[in-house]
Amino acid sequence: MFSAAILLGYLGVDPEARATREGTSVVNFRMATSEFIKGEEKTFWHNVVLYGSNADTAVKHLKKGSPVFIMGAPRSRSYEKDGQTVYVNEIIANVMKLLPSSKPNGSSAPAQPAGKDSTSSNNSAPPADDHDDRPW
């Protein structure tokens, strides 16, 4: 069995970078996507985790409001905080594509999901690596 998630949206925050004990780069960020349900736009927030060269690319090229394509596997984990169990749902991404900004001056798009007619043909963003650098 296999589960996958495909996201196309905007970063809600700047990527947070760190490294594993083994020195592998890790980046976390929240990402907004939207869809129209019964004629009303609904926004959904996703926790995304990138490893290795994708993490390095994200830190270098992404910031709050950046449009991005993510493909990965949904995962749930838990940890203890102040005696309470905290559950976290994340997308462990193995594919990341940088997308061009929708603004003509090259700055990032606003930190909100795209409308149903948002498109852009300007491909000025550098390419991202597609391979999976997760340490497992």
C-alpha positions in Angstrom: 0.0 0.0 0.0 1.1 3.5 -0.7 -0.3 7.0 0.2 0.8 10.2 -1.4 0.0 13.9 -1.1 0.4 16.5 -3.9 0.3 20.1 -2.9 0.3 23.3 -4.9 0.2 26.4 -2.8 2.1 29.2 -0.9 4.4 29.2 2.1 2.8 30.7 5.2 6.1 31.2 6.9 9.8 31.3 6.1 11.4 27.8 6.1 12.9 26.7 9.4 16.3 25.0 8.8 18.2 22.6 11.1 20.3 19.5 10.8 20.0 15.9 12.0 22.6 14.5 14.4 24.1 12.9 11.3 24.4 16.3 9.6 21.5 15.9 7.1 19.7 19.2 6.3 16.1 19.4 7.4 13.6 22.1 6.7 10.0 22.6 8.0 7.4 25.1 6.9 3.6 25.5 6.8 2.0 25.7 3.4 -1.5 26.9 2.4 -3.6 25.3 -0.3 -7.1 26.1 -1.3 -10.0 24.5 -3.1 -13.6 25.5 -3.9 -16.2 23.6 -1.9 -19.8 24.3 -2.8 -18.7 27.6 -4.5 -16.8 28.8 -1.4 -13.0 28.9 -1.3 -11.6 26.9 1.6 -8.0 27.2 2.8 -6.1 24.3 4.2 -2.7 24.4 6.1 -0.1 21.6 5.8 3.1 21.0 7.7 5.9 20.1 5.2 9.2 18.5 5.9 12.1 18.4 3.4 15.5 16.6 3.7 18.9 16.8 2.1 19.3 18.8 -1.1 15.6 19.7 -1.3 16.0 21.3 2.2 19.0 23.2 1.1 17.2 24.5 -2.0 14.2 25.5 0.1 16.3 27.5 2.5 18.1 29.2 -0.4 15.0 30.1 -2.6 11.8 30.0 -0.6 10.3 32.5 1.8 6.9 33.4 3.2 4.5 33.8 0.2 6.6 31.7 -2.2 4.6 29.4 -4.5 5.7 25.8 -4.5 4.8 22.3 -5.7 5.2 19.5 -3.2 4.8 15.8 -3.5 5.3 13.4 -0.7 3.9 11.0 1.9 1.6 12.0 4.7 2.8 10.9 8.1 1.6 11.3 11.7 3.8 11.4 14.7 3.4 12.2 18.4 5.5 13.5 21.2 5.1 14.4 24.9 5.0 18.1 26.0 4.2 19.1 29.5 2.8 15.7 30.2 0.4 15.8 27.3 0.7 13.8 24.0 0.9 16.1 21.0 -0.1 14.7 17.6 1.4 16.2 14.4 0.4 15.5 10.8 3.1 16.2 8.2 3.9 15.8 4.5 7.4 14.2 4.2 8.3 15.6 0.8 10.4 13.8 -1.7 9.7 16.1 -4.7 9.8 19.9 -4.6 9.4 22.2 -7.5 10.0 26.0 -7.2 7.4 27.9 -9.0 7.6 31.4 -10.6 6.2 34.3 -8.7 2.9 35.7 -9.9 4.2 39.2 -9.5 6.0 40.8 -12.5 8.7 42.5 -10.4 10.0 39.0 -9.2 9.0 39.4 -5.6 7.0 36.6 -3.9 3.3 36.3 -4.2 1.2 37.1 -1.1 1.0 34.5 1.6 -2.4 33.2 0.7 -3.6 30.4 -1.5 -4.1 30.8 -5.2 -7.5 31.4 -6.6 -9.0 29.0 -9.1 -7.7 31.0 -12.1 -4.2 31.7 -10.8 -1.6 30.9 -13.5 1.8 32.1 -14.5 3.9 31.5 -17.6 7.1 33.2 -16.4 9.5 30.4 -15.3 12.3 32.5 -13.7 12.8 30.2 -10.6 15.9 27.9 -10.6 15.2 24.2 -10.9 14.9 22.0 -7.8 16.3 18.5 -7.3 13.7 15.8 -7.6 15.5 13.0 -5.8 14.7 11.6 -2.4 17.4 12.5 0.2 15.7 11.2 3.3 18.1 9.4 5.6 15.9 6.2 5.8 
